[in-house]
Amino acid sequence: TDKQTLANNILSGTVAPAATILAPGMPGYQANNSGIPYDKNKAQSLLQSVYPDLTTVPPITFSYPSPALSQAEAIFLEHMWRDALGIPVMMRAVEPTAYNDELTKNQVQFGFIQWNADFADPYDVLGQYLLSNAPNNVGQWSNSSFDQLVQAAEKTSGNARLALYQDAESLAIQDVAWLPLDHQEMAAIIPAALHGVSVNGDGLYFGDWSQVYLT
């Protein structure tokens, strides 16, 4: 998946290509983790190691909630996968409520989700979405080593805890528990005369309105 081209050419630089599951600003974020690089030759080799005859690859359907991906993004992904792998991928837009219902019933073969942090801690995504017994683990990914690292992290504190989460995340990335596409970026033009307003991970932040004023 060519995340760089997706971010720059299709999404006009409004996102950053995601090498990691945890986003910048999240405790435990690994700025030096390069994730899984885009490599068409390796992708083709891996696919053909399982299916030497590509005509025998079973049908693949990529489902996504209809407002989550623009038509341009969906077309780009489909063309990119066809070009990189030499196989068709059927793109299927689904109404959001119906899509969430299919996710909970494990009816999505290959799908897409958006994630927003509820609180600034790696457990928010790694623990709640990727532990084998996590109710939000809609991909049904299970890795005992990952589970042990997260469980050990939850019995630890400080930098040692974050280091365990980094090990767990690295394992999840390489095993493709998720394939992270991008991290949303936020930008705003704040006039010099406007005070008490800033930008954080949730967007424009006004804080105490009594401290917002113009000069």
Salt bridges, closest charged atoms under 4 A:
GLU78 OE1 - HIS79 NE2 3.59
GLU78 OE2 - ARG82 NH2 2.85
ASP83 OD2 - LYS40 NZ 2.93
ASP101 OD2 - LYS105 NZ 3.16
GLU102 OE2 - ARG92 NH2 2.69
ASP121 OD1 - ARG161 NH2 2.89
GLU154 OE2 - ARG161 NH2 2.81
